């Protein structure tokens, strides 16, 4: 649905805050990860787990990974 606002997960909110703090965009973060920008948005809204990229995202943005690592 076009125009429907997605809610950010707790990790998504922290990613957004850190992007602002570092004067970065989703596009810049996506480029560093080698993914397309919509994928970053999907991670932030919980549509995708992004498990393969979470550690790298946390490293780039100085986020405490332990708060968001998934337990099996």
mmCIF file of the N, C-alpha and C atoms, coordinates in Angstrom:
data_MODEL
# 
_entry.id   MODEL 
# 
loop_
_atom_site.group_PDB 
_atom_site.id 
_atom_site.type_symbol 
_atom_site.label_atom_id 
_atom_site.label_alt_id 
_atom_site.label_comp_id 
_atom_site.label_asym_id 
_atom_site.label_entity_id 
_atom_site.label_seq_id 
_atom_site.pdbx_PDB_ins_code 
_atom_site.Cartn_x 
_atom_site.Cartn_y 
_atom_site.Cartn_z 
_atom_site.occupancy 
_atom_site.B_iso_or_equiv 
_atom_site.pdbx_formal_charge 
_atom_site.auth_seq_id 
_atom_site.auth_comp_id 
_atom_site.auth_asym_id 
_atom_site.auth_atom_id 
_atom_site.pdbx_PDB_model_num 
ATOM 1   N N  . UNK A 1 1  ? 0.838  -1.191  0.000  1.00 0.00 ? 1  UNK A N  1 
ATOM 2   C CA . UNK A 1 1  ? 0.000  0.000   0.000  1.00 0.00 ? 1  UNK A CA 1 
ATOM 3   C C  . UNK A 1 1  ? 0.879  1.248   0.000  1.00 0.00 ? 1  UNK A C  1 
ATOM 4   N N  . UNK A 1 2  ? 0.744  2.046   -0.967 1.00 0.00 ? 2  UNK A N  1 
ATOM 5   C CA . UNK A 1 2  ? 1.537  3.264   -1.053 1.00 0.00 ? 2  UNK A CA 1 
ATOM 6   C C  . UNK A 1 2  ? 1.100  4.248   0.027  1.00 0.00 ? 2  UNK A C  1 
ATOM 7   N N  . UNK A 1 3  ? 2.078  4.899   0.631  1.00 0.00 ? 3  UNK A N  1 
ATOM 8   C CA . UNK A 1 3  ? 1.777  5.916   1.622  1.00 0.00 ? 3  UNK A CA 1 
ATOM 9   C C  . UNK A 1 3  ? 1.556  5.400   3.028  1.00 0.00 ? 3  UNK A C  1 
ATOM 10  N N  . UNK A 1 4  ? 1.549  4.077   3.206  1.00 0.00 ? 4  UNK A N  1 
ATOM 11  C CA . UNK A 1 4  ? 1.361  3.521   4.541  1.00 0.00 ? 4  UNK A CA 1 
ATOM 12  C C  . UNK A 1 4  ? 2.648  3.662   5.344  1.00 0.00 ? 4  UNK A C  1 
ATOM 13  N N  . UNK A 1 5  ? 2.553  4.231   6.497  1.00 0.00 ? 5  UNK A N  1 
ATOM 14  C CA . UNK A 1 5  ? 3.740  4.470   7.310  1.00 0.00 ? 5  UNK A CA 1 
ATOM 15  C C  . UNK A 1 5  ? 4.106  3.211   8.092  1.00 0.00 ? 5  UNK A C  1 
ATOM 16  N N  . UNK A 1 6  ? 5.359  2.824   8.000  1.00 0.00 ? 6  UNK A N  1 
ATOM 17  C CA . UNK A 1 6  ? 5.867  1.661   8.717  1.00 0.00 ? 6  UNK A CA 1 
ATOM 18  C C  . UNK A 1 6  ? 6.425  2.096   10.068 1.00 0.00 ? 6  UNK A C  1 
ATOM 19  N N  . UNK A 1 7  ? 6.236  1.263   11.066 1.00 0.00 ? 7  UNK A N  1 
ATOM 20  C CA . UNK A 1 7  ? 6.773  1.551   12.391 1.00 0.00 ? 7  UNK A CA 1 
ATOM 21  C C  . UNK A 1 7  ? 8.154  0.922   12.525 1.00 0.00 ? 7  UNK A C  1 
ATOM 22  N N  . UNK A 1 8  ? 9.065  1.648   13.132 1.00 0.00 ? 8  UNK A N  1 
ATOM 23  C CA . UNK A 1 8  ? 10.418 1.159   13.316 1.00 0.00 ? 8  UNK A CA 1 
ATOM 24  C C  . UNK A 1 8  ? 10.500 0.246   14.534 1.00 0.00 ? 8  UNK A C  1 
ATOM 25  N N  . UNK A 1 9  ? 11.343 -0.764  14.428 1.00 0.00 ? 9  UNK A N  1 
ATOM 26  C CA . UNK A 1 9  ? 11.641 -1.634  15.556 1.00 0.00 ? 9  UNK A CA 1 
ATOM 27  C C  . UNK A 1 9  ? 12.579 -0.863  16.489 1.00 0.00 ? 9  UNK A C  1 
ATOM 28  N N  . UNK A 1 10 ? 12.831 -1.374  17.695 1.00 0.00 ? 10 UNK A N  1 
ATOM 29  C CA . UNK A 1 10 ? 13.818 -0.706  18.560 1.00 0.00 ? 10 UNK A CA 1 
ATOM 30  C C  . UNK A 1 10 ? 15.181 -0.555  17.868 1.00 0.00 ? 10 UNK A C  1 
ATOM 31  N N  . UNK A 1 11 ? 15.613 -1.588  17.155 1.00 0.00 ? 11 UNK A N  1 
ATOM 32  C CA . UNK A 1 11 ? 16.869 -1.476  16.405 1.00 0.00 ? 11 UNK A CA 1 
ATOM 33  C C  . UNK A 1 11 ? 16.738 -0.432  15.312 1.00 0.00 ? 11 UNK A C  1 
ATOM 34  N N  . UNK A 1 12 ? 15.611 -0.421  14.634 1.00 0.00 ? 12 UNK A N  1 
ATOM 35  C CA . UNK A 1 12 ? 15.381 0.560   13.569 1.00 0.00 ? 12 UNK A CA 1 
ATOM 36  C C  . UNK A 1 12 ? 15.455 1.983   14.088 1.00 0.00 ? 12 UNK A C  1 
ATOM 37  N N  . UNK A 1 13 ? 14.893 2.209   15.270 1.00 0.00 ? 13 UNK A N  1 
ATOM 38  C CA . UNK A 1 13 ? 14.955 3.546   15.876 1.00 0.00 ? 13 UNK A CA 1 
ATOM 39  C C  . UNK A 1 13 ? 16.386 3.929   16.201 1.00 0.00 ? 13 UNK A C  1 
ATOM 40  N N  . UNK A 1 14 ? 17.164 2.964   16.694 1.00 0.00 ? 14 UNK A N  1 
ATOM 41  C CA . UNK A 1 14 ? 18.561 3.272   17.005 1.00 0.00 ? 14 UNK A CA 1 
ATOM 42  C C  . UNK A 1 14 ? 19.370 3.497   15.733 1.00 0.00 ? 14 UNK A C  1 
ATOM 43  N N  . UNK A 1 15 ? 19.110 2.715   14.694 1.00 0.00 ? 15 UNK A N  1 
ATOM 44  C CA . UNK A 1 15 ? 19.799 2.932   13.415 1.00 0.00 ? 15 UNK A CA 1 
ATOM 45  C C  . UNK A 1 15 ? 19.488 4.329   12.899 1.00 0.00 ? 15 UNK A C  1 
ATOM 46  N N  . UNK A 1 16 ? 18.224 4.715   12.928 1.00 0.00 ? 16 UNK A N  1 
ATOM 47  C CA . UNK A 1 16 ? 17.829 6.040   12.448 1.00 0.00 ? 16 UNK A CA 1 
ATOM 48  C C  . UNK A 1 16 ? 18.540 7.142   13.223 1.00 0.00 ? 16 UNK A C  1 
ATOM 49  N N  . UNK A 1 17 ? 18.564 7.006   14.556 1.00 0.00 ? 17 UNK A N  1 
ATOM 50  C CA . UNK A 1 17 ? 19.225 8.009   15.399 1.00 0.00 ? 17 UNK A CA 1 
ATOM 51  C C  . UNK A 1 17 ? 20.718 8.098   15.073 1.00 0.00 ? 17 UNK A C  1 
ATOM 52  N N  . UNK A 1 18 ? 21.363 6.956   14.945 1.00 0.00 ? 18 UNK A N  1 
ATOM 53  C CA . UNK A 1 18 ? 22.802 6.948   14.666 1.00 0.00 ? 18 UNK A CA 1 
ATOM 54  C C  . UNK A 1 18 ? 23.111 7.486   13.273 1.00 0.00 ? 18 UNK A C  1 
ATOM 55  N N  . UNK A 1 19 ? 22.244 7.192   12.305 1.00 0.00 ? 19 UNK A N  1 
ATOM 56  C CA . UNK A 1 19 ? 22.446 7.757   10.968 1.00 0.00 ? 19 UNK A CA 1 
ATOM 57  C C  . UNK A 1 19 ? 22.410 9.282   11.029 1.00 0.00 ? 19 UNK A C  1 
ATOM 58  N N  . UNK A 1 20 ? 21.456 9.815   11.788 1.00 0.00 ? 20 UNK A N  1 
ATOM 59  C CA . UNK A 1 20 ? 21.357 11.265  11.939 1.00 0.00 ? 20 UNK A CA 1 
ATOM 60  C C  . UNK A 1 20 ? 22.597 11.807  12.643 1.00 0.00 ? 20 UNK A C  1 
ATOM 61  N N  . UNK A 1 21 ? 22.998 11.148  13.737 1.00 0.00 ? 21 UNK A N  1 
ATOM 62  C CA . UNK A 1 21 ? 24.182 11.584  14.498 1.00 0.00 ? 21 UNK A CA 1 
ATOM 63  C C  . UNK A 1 21 ? 25.438 11.611  13.631 1.00 0.00 ? 21 UNK A C  1 
ATOM 64  N N  . UNK A 1 22 ? 25.559 10.642  12.718 1.00 0.00 ? 22 UNK A N  1 
ATOM 65  C CA . UNK A 1 22 ? 26.750 10.532  11.867 1.00 0.00 ? 22 UNK A CA 1 
ATOM 66  C C  . UNK A 1 22 ? 26.576 11.236  10.523 1.00 0.00 ? 22 UNK A C  1 
ATOM 67  N N  . UNK A 1 23 ? 25.448 11.945  10.365 1.00 0.00 ? 23 UNK A N  1 
ATOM 68  C CA . UNK A 1 23 ? 25.164 12.650  9.114  1.00 0.00 ? 23 UNK A CA 1 
ATOM 69  C C  . UNK A 1 23 ? 25.235 11.709  7.915  1.00 0.00 ? 23 UNK A C  1 
ATOM 70  N N  . UNK A 1 24 ? 24.616 10.525  8.094  1.00 0.00 ? 24 UNK A N  1 
ATOM 71  C CA . UNK A 1 24 ? 24.573 9.518   7.037  1.00 0.00 ? 24 UNK A CA 1 
ATOM 72  C C  . UNK A 1 24 ? 23.124 9.311   6.598  1.00 0.00 ? 24 UNK A C  1 
ATOM 73  N N  . UNK A 1 25 ? 22.966 8.678   5.448  1.00 0.00 ? 25 UNK A N  1 
ATOM 74  C CA . UNK A 1 25 ? 21.647 8.323   4.947  1.00 0.00 ? 25 UNK A CA 1 
ATOM 75  C C  . UNK A 1 25 ? 21.554 6.799   4.811  1.00 0.00 ? 25 UNK A C  1 
ATOM 76  N N  . UNK A 1 26 ? 20.324 6.310   4.614  1.00 0.00 ? 26 UNK A N  1 
ATOM 77  C CA . UNK A 1 26 ? 20.135 4.894   4.319  1.00 0.00 ? 26 UNK A CA 1 
ATOM 78  C C  . UNK A 1 26 ? 20.933 4.496   3.086  1.00 0.00 ? 26 UNK A C  1 
ATOM 79  N N  . UNK A 1 27 ? 20.983 5.388   2.114  1.00 0.00 ? 27 UNK A N  1 
ATOM 80  C CA . UNK A 1 27 ? 21.694 5.114   0.866  1.00 0.00 ? 27 UNK A CA 1 
ATOM 81  C C  . UNK A 1 27 ? 23.188 4.919   1.136  1.00 0.00 ? 27 UNK A C  1 
ATOM 82  N N  . UNK A 1 28 ? 23.754 5.760   1.974  1.00 0.00 ? 28 UNK A N  1 
ATOM 83  C CA . UNK A 1 28 ? 25.179 5.649   2.306  1.00 0.00 ? 28 UNK A CA 1 
ATOM 84  C C  . UNK A 1 28 ? 25.464 4.352   3.065  1.00 0.00 ? 28 UNK A C  1 
ATOM 85  N N  . UNK A 1 29 ? 24.590 4.018   4.023  1.00 0.00 ? 29 UNK A N  1 
ATOM 86  C CA . UNK A 1 29 ? 24.760 2.785   4.790  1.00 0.00 ? 29 UNK A CA 1 
ATOM 87  C C  . UNK A 1 29 ? 24.624 1.577   3.862  1.00 0.00 ? 29 UNK A C  1 
ATOM 88  N N  . UNK A 1 30 ? 23.636 1.603   2.998  1.00 0.00 ? 30 UNK A N  1 
ATOM 89  C CA . UNK A 1 30 ? 23.429 0.503   2.049  1.00 0.00 ? 30 UNK A CA 1 
ATOM 90  C C  . UNK A 1 30 ? 24.662 0.310   1.166  1.00 0.00 ? 30 UNK A C  1 
ATOM 91  N N  . UNK A 1 31 ? 25.244 1.406   0.719  1.00 0.00 ? 31 UNK A N  1 
ATOM 92  C CA . UNK A 1 31 ? 26.434 1.326   -0.135 1.00 0.00 ? 31 UNK A CA 1 
ATOM 93  C C  . UNK A 1 31 ? 27.585 0.658   0.615  1.00 0.00 ? 31 UNK A C  1 
ATOM 94  N N  . UNK A 1 32 ? 27.753 0.989   1.891  1.00 0.00 ? 32 UNK A N  1 
ATOM 95  C CA . UNK A 1 32 ? 28.823 0.367   2.681  1.00 0.00 ? 32 UNK A CA 1 
ATOM 96  C C  . UNK A 1 32 ? 28.593 -1.126  2.869  1.00 0.00 ? 32 UNK A C  1 
ATOM 97  N N  . UNK A 1 33 ? 27.329 -1.522  2.930  1.00 0.00 ? 33 UNK A N  1 
ATOM 98  C CA . UNK A 1 33 ? 27.000 -2.926  3.137  1.00 0.00 ? 33 UNK A CA 1 
ATOM 99  C C  . UNK A 1 33 ? 26.912 -3.710  1.831  1.00 0.00 ? 33 UNK A C  1 
ATOM 100 N N  . UNK A 1 34 ? 26.789 -2.998  0.718  1.00 0.00 ? 34 UNK A N  1 
ATOM 101 C CA . UNK A 1 34 ? 26.640 -3.661  -0.571 1.00 0.00 ? 34 UNK A CA 1 
ATOM 102 C C  . UNK A 1 34 ? 25.229 -4.180  -0.809 1.00 0.00 ? 34 UNK A C  1 
ATOM 103 N N  . UNK A 1 35 ? 24.246 -3.466  -0.248 1.00 0.00 ? 35 UNK A N  1 
ATOM 104 C CA . UNK A 1 35 ? 22.837 -3.829  -0.447 1.00 0.00 ? 35 UNK A CA 1 
ATOM 105 C C  . UNK A 1 35 ? 22.104 -2.622  -1.012 1.00 0.00 ? 35 UNK A C  1 
ATOM 106 N N  . UNK A 1 36 ? 20.853 -2.832  -1.404 1.00 0.00 ? 36 UNK A N  1 
ATOM 107 C CA . UNK A 1 36 ? 20.036 -1.729  -1.918 1.00 0.00 ? 36 UNK A CA 1 
ATOM 108 C C  . UNK A 1 36 ? 19.372 -0.991  -0.755 1.00 0.00 ? 36 UNK A C  1 
ATOM 109 N N  . UNK A 1 37 ? 19.185 0.321   -0.872 1.00 0.00 ? 37 UNK A N  1 
ATOM 110 C CA . UNK A 1 37 ? 18.602 1.115   0.223  1.00 0.00 ? 37 UNK A CA 1 
ATOM 111 C C  . UNK A 1 37 ? 17.274 0.593   0.780  1.00 0.00 ? 37 UNK A C  1 
ATOM 112 N N  . UNK A 1 38 ? 16.360 0.081   -0.056 1.00 0.00 ? 38 UNK A N  1 
ATOM 113 C CA . UNK A 1 38 ? 15.113 -0.419  0.530  1.00 0.00 ? 38 UNK A CA 1 
ATOM 114 C C  . UNK A 1 38 ? 15.330 -1.560  1.536  1.00 0.00 ? 38 UNK A C  1 
ATOM 115 N N  . UNK A 1 39 ? 16.413 -2.305  1.346  1.00 0.00 ? 39 UNK A N  1 
ATOM 116 C CA . UNK A 1 39 ? 16.707 -3.401  2.278  1.00 0.00 ? 39 UNK A CA 1 
ATOM 117 C C  . UNK A 1 39 ? 17.000 -2.851  3.674  1.00 0.00 ? 39 UNK A C  1 
ATOM 118 N N  . UNK A 1 40 ? 17.684 -1.723  3.755  1.00 0.00 ? 40 UNK A N  1 
ATOM 119 C CA . UNK A 1 40 ? 17.952 -1.088  5.050  1.00 0.00 ? 40 UNK A CA 1 
ATOM 120 C C  . UNK A 1 40 ? 16.634 -0.714  5.713  1.00 0.00 ? 40 UNK A C  1 
ATOM 121 N N  . UNK A 1 41 ? 15.724 -0.143  4.953  1.00 0.00 ? 41 UNK A N  1 
ATOM 122 C CA . UNK A 1 41 ? 14.415 0.219   5.492  1.00 0.00 ? 41 UNK A CA 1 
ATOM 123 C C  . UNK A 1 41 ? 13.659 -1.012  5.983  1.00 0.00 ? 41 UNK A C  1 
ATOM 124 N N  . UNK A 1 42 ? 13.778 -2.111  5.263  1.00 0.00 ? 42 UNK A N  1 
ATOM 125 C CA . UNK A 1 42 ? 13.108 -3.344  5.666  1.00 0.00 ? 42 UNK A CA 1 
ATOM 126 C C  . UNK A 1 42 ? 13.679 -3.890  6.976  1.00 0.00 ? 42 UNK A C  1 
ATOM 127 N N  . UNK A 1 43 ? 14.975 -3.753  7.175  1.00 0.00 ? 43 UNK A N  1 
ATOM 128 C CA . UNK A 1 43 ? 15.589 -4.158  8.444  1.00 0.00 ? 43 UNK A CA 1 
ATOM 129 C C  . UNK A 1 43 ? 15.062 -3.259  9.561  1.00 0.00 ? 43 UNK A C  1 
ATOM 130 N N  . UNK A 1 44 ? 14.992 -1.963  9.290  1.00 0.00 ? 44 UNK A N  1 
ATOM 131 C CA . UNK A 1 44 ? 14.563 -1.000  10.313 1.00 0.00 ? 44 UNK A CA 1 
ATOM 132 C C  . UNK A 1 44 ? 13.110 -1.193  10.738 1.00 0.00 ? 44 UNK A C  1 
ATOM 133 N N  . UNK A 1 45 ? 12.268 -1.693  9.819  1.00 0.00 ? 45 UNK A N  1 
ATOM 134 C CA . UNK A 1 45 ? 10.862 -1.893  10.150 1.00 0.00 ? 45 UNK A CA 1 
ATOM 135 C C  . UNK A 1 45 ? 10.557 -3.332  10.570 1.00 0.00 ? 45 UNK A C  1 
ATOM 136 N N  . UNK A 1 46 ? 11.563 -4.193  10.515 1.00 0.00 ? 46 UNK A N  1 
ATOM 137 C CA . UNK A 1 46 ? 11.360 -5.575  10.928 1.00 0.00 ? 46 UNK A CA 1 
ATOM 138 C C  . UNK A 1 46 ? 10.804 -6.477  9.847  1.00 0.00 ? 46 UNK A C  1 
ATOM 139 N N  . UNK A 1 47 ? 10.686 -5.965  8.628  1.00 0.00 ? 47 UNK A N  1 
ATOM 140 C CA . UNK A 1 47 ? 10.210 -6.798  7.521  1.00 0.00 ? 47 UNK A CA 1 
ATOM 141 C C  . UNK A 1 47 ? 11.248 -7.852  7.151  1.00 0.00 ? 47 UNK A C  1 
ATOM 142 N N  . UNK A 1 48 ? 12.509 -7.546  7.385  1.00 0.00 ? 48 UNK A N  1 
ATOM 143 C CA . UNK A 1 48 ? 13.622 -8.462  7.167  1.00 0.00 ? 48 UNK A CA 1 
ATOM 144 C C  . UNK A 1 48 ? 14.457 -8.475  8.437  1.00 0.00 ? 48 UNK A C  1 
ATOM 145 N N  . UNK A 1 49 ? 15.022 -9.632  8.760  1.00 0.00 ? 49 UNK A N  1 
ATOM 146 C CA . UNK A 1 49 ? 15.839 -9.718  9.977  1.00 0.00 ? 49 UNK A CA 1 
ATOM 147 C C  . UNK A 1 49 ? 17.186 -9.032  9.765  1.00 0.00 ? 49 UNK A C  1 
ATOM 148 N N  . UNK A 1 50 ? 17.719 -9.135  8.550  1.00 0.00 ? 50 UNK A N  1 
ATOM 149 C CA . UNK A 1 50 ? 19.030 -8.548  8.287  1.00 0.00 ? 50 UNK A CA 1 
ATOM 150 C C  . UNK A 1 50 ? 20.133 -9.219  9.072  1.00 0.00 ? 50 UNK A C  1 
ATOM 151 N N  . UNK A 1 51 ? 19.892 -10.454 9.530  1.00 0.00 ? 51 UNK A N  1 
ATOM 152 C CA . UNK A 1 51 ? 20.836 -11.151 10.402 1.00 0.00 ? 51 UNK A CA 1 
ATOM 153 C C  . UNK A 1 51 ? 22.263 -11.155 9.849  1.00 0.00 ? 51 UNK A C  1 
ATOM 154 N N  . UNK A 1 52 ? 22.383 -11.272 8.549  1.00 0.00 ? 52 UNK A N  1 
ATOM 155 C CA . UNK A 1 52 ? 23.699 -11.303 7.902  1.00 0.00 ? 52 UNK A CA 1 
ATOM 156 C C  . UNK A 1 52 ? 24.442 -9.976  8.049  1.00 0.00 ? 52 UNK A C  1 
ATOM 157 N N  . UNK A 1 53 ? 23.706 -8.886  8.253  1.00 0.00 ? 53 UNK A N  1 
ATOM 158 C CA . UNK A 1 53 ? 24.300 -7.548  8.244  1.00 0.00 ? 53 UNK A CA 1 
ATOM 159 C C  . UNK A 1 53 ? 24.278 -6.825  9.587  1.00 0.00 ? 53 UNK A C  1 
ATOM 160 N N  . UNK A 1 54 ? 23.576 -7.369  10.570 1.00 0.00 ? 54 UNK A N  1 
ATOM 161 C CA . UNK A 1 54 ? 23.402 -6.651  11.835 1.00 0.00 ? 54 UNK A CA 1 
ATOM 162 C C  . UNK A 1 54 ? 24.732 -6.289  12.489 1.00 0.00 ? 54 UNK A C  1 
ATOM 163 N N  . UNK A 1 55 ? 25.674 -7.224  12.565 1.00 0.00 ? 55 UNK A N  1 
ATOM 164 C CA . UNK A 1 55 ? 26.959 -6.927  13.205 1.00 0.00 ? 55 UNK A CA 1 
ATOM 165 C C  . UNK A 1 55 ? 27.682 -5.800  12.473 1.00 0.00 ? 55 UNK A C  1 
ATOM 166 N N  . UNK A 1 56 ? 27.673 -5.838  11.150 1.00 0.00 ? 56 UNK A N  1 
ATOM 167 C CA . UNK A 1 56 ? 28.357 -4.794  10.378 1.00 0.00 ? 56 UNK A CA 1 
ATOM 168 C C  . UNK A 1 56 ? 27.653 -3.446  10.542 1.00 0.00 ? 56 UNK A C  1 
ATOM 169 N N  . UNK A 1 57 ? 26.311 -3.445  10.538 1.00 0.00 ? 57 UNK A N  1 
ATOM 170 C CA . UNK A 1 57 ? 25.557 -2.201  10.755 1.00 0.00 ? 57 UNK A CA 1 
ATOM 171 C C  . UNK A 1 57 ? 25.921 -1.617  12.117 1.00 0.00 ? 57 UNK A C  1 
ATOM 172 N N  . UNK A 1 58 ? 25.923 -2.471  13.132 1.00 0.00 ? 58 UNK A N  1 
ATOM 173 C CA . UNK A 1 58 ? 26.234 -2.012  14.485 1.00 0.00 ? 58 UNK A CA 1 
ATOM 174 C C  . UNK A 1 58 ? 27.663 -1.472  14.576 1.00 0.00 ? 58 UNK A C  1 
ATOM 175 N N  . UNK A 1 59 ? 28.579 -2.116  13.882 1.00 0.00 ? 59 UNK A N  1 
ATOM 176 C CA . UNK A 1 59 ? 29.970 -1.651  13.881 1.00 0.00 ? 59 UNK A CA 1 
ATOM 177 C C  . UNK A 1 59 ? 30.083 -0.289  13.195 1.00 0.00 ? 59 UNK A C  1 
ATOM 178 N N  . UNK A 1 60 ? 29.477 -0.148  12.039 1.00 0.00 ? 60 UNK A N  1 
ATOM 179 C CA . UNK A 1 60 ? 29.536 1.115   11.285 1.00 0.00 ? 60 UNK A CA 1 
ATOM 180 C C  . UNK A 1 60 ? 28.922 2.254   12.090 1.00 0.00 ? 60 UNK A C  1 
ATOM 181 N N  . UNK A 1 61 ? 27.817 1.970   12.782 1.00 0.00 ? 61 UNK A N  1 
ATOM 182 C CA . UNK A 1 61 ? 27.076 3.033   13.472 1.00 0.00 ? 61 UNK A CA 1 
ATOM 183 C C  . UNK A 1 61 ? 27.368 3.123   14.972 1.00 0.00 ? 61 UNK A C  1 
ATOM 184 N N  . UNK A 1 62 ? 28.325 2.343   15.447 1.00 0.00 ? 62 UNK A N  1 
ATOM 185 C CA . UNK A 1 62 ? 28.674 2.351   16.879 1.00 0.00 ? 62 UNK A CA 1 
ATOM 186 C C  . UNK A 1 62 ? 27.469 2.029   17.762 1.00 0.00 ? 62 UNK A C  1 
ATOM 187 N N  . UNK A 1 63 ? 26.775 0.953   17.419 1.00 0.00 ? 63 UNK A N  1 
ATOM 188 C CA . UNK A 1 63 ? 25.631 0.467   18.193 1.00 0.00 ? 63 UNK A CA 1 
ATOM 189 C C  . UNK A 1 63 ? 26.088 -0.773  18.952 1.00 0.00 ? 63 UNK A C  1 
ATOM 190 N N  . UNK A 1 64 ? 25.642 -0.921  20.208 1.00 0.00 ? 64 UNK A N  1 
ATOM 191 C CA . UNK A 1 64 ? 25.990 -2.095  21.009 1.00 0.00 ? 64 UNK A CA 1 
ATOM 192 C C  . UNK A 1 64 ? 25.277 -3.316  20.438 1.00 0.00 ? 64 UNK A C  1 
ATOM 193 N N  . UNK A 1 65 ? 26.009 -4.152  19.748 1.00 0.00 ? 65 UNK A N  1 
ATOM 194 C CA . UNK A 1 65 ? 25.465 -5.329  19.083 1.00 0.00 ? 65 UNK A CA 1 
ATOM 195 C C  . UNK A 1 65 ? 24.748 -6.261  20.057 1.00 0.00 ? 65 UNK A C  1 
ATOM 196 N N  . UNK A 1 66 ? 25.259 -6.375  21.263 1.00 0.00 ? 66 UNK A N  1 
ATOM 197 C CA . UNK A 1 66 ? 24.701 -7.331  22.234 1.00 0.00 ? 66 UNK A CA 1 
ATOM 198 C C  . UNK A 1 66 ? 23.233 -7.052  22.542 1.00 0.00 ? 66 UNK A C  1 
ATOM 199 N N  . UNK A 1 67 ? 22.812 -5.810  22.412 1.00 0.00 ? 67 UNK A N  1 
ATOM 200 C CA . UNK A 1 67 ? 21.409 -5.468  22.671 1.00 0.00 ? 67 UNK A CA 1 
ATOM 201 C C  . UNK A 1 67 ? 20.474 -6.069  21.635 1.00 0.00 ? 67 UNK A C  1 
ATOM 202 N N  . UNK A 1 68 ? 21.004 -6.385  20.456 1.00 0.00 ? 68 UNK A N  1 
ATOM 203 C CA . UNK A 1 68 ? 20.156 -6.802  19.348 1.00 0.00 ? 68 UNK A CA 1 
ATOM 204 C C  . UNK A 1 68 ? 20.473 -8.180  18.789 1.00 0.00 ? 68 UNK A C  1 
ATOM 205 N N  . UNK A 1 69 ? 21.494 -8.865  19.344 1.00 0.00 ? 69 UNK A N  1 
ATOM 206 C CA . UNK A 1 69 ? 21.790 -10.186 18.789 1.00 0.00 ? 69 UNK A CA 1 
ATOM 207 C C  . UNK A 1 69 ? 20.667 -11.139 19.157 1.00 0.00 ? 69 UNK A C  1 
ATOM 208 N N  . UNK A 1 70 ? 20.371 -11.984 18.205 1.00 0.00 ? 70 UNK A N  1 
ATOM 209 C CA . UNK A 1 70 ? 19.250 -12.906 18.362 1.00 0.00 ? 70 UNK A CA 1 
ATOM 210 C C  . UNK A 1 70 ? 19.727 -14.197 19.009 1.00 0.00 ? 70 UNK A C  1 
ATOM 211 N N  . UNK A 1 71 ? 18.925 -14.674 19.934 1.00 0.00 ? 71 UNK A N  1 
ATOM 212 C CA . UNK A 1 71 ? 19.267 -15.934 20.566 1.00 0.00 ? 71 UNK A CA 1 
ATOM 213 C C  . UNK A 1 71 ? 18.529 -17.061 19.849 1.00 0.00 ? 71 UNK A C  1 
ATOM 214 N N  . UNK A 1 72 ? 19.220 -18.156 19.671 1.00 0.00 ? 72 UNK A N  1 
ATOM 215 C CA . UNK A 1 72 ? 18.631 -19.291 18.935 1.00 0.00 ? 72 UNK A CA 1 
ATOM 216 C C  . UNK A 1 72 ? 17.860 -20.194 19.880 1.00 0.00 ? 72 UNK A C  1 
# 
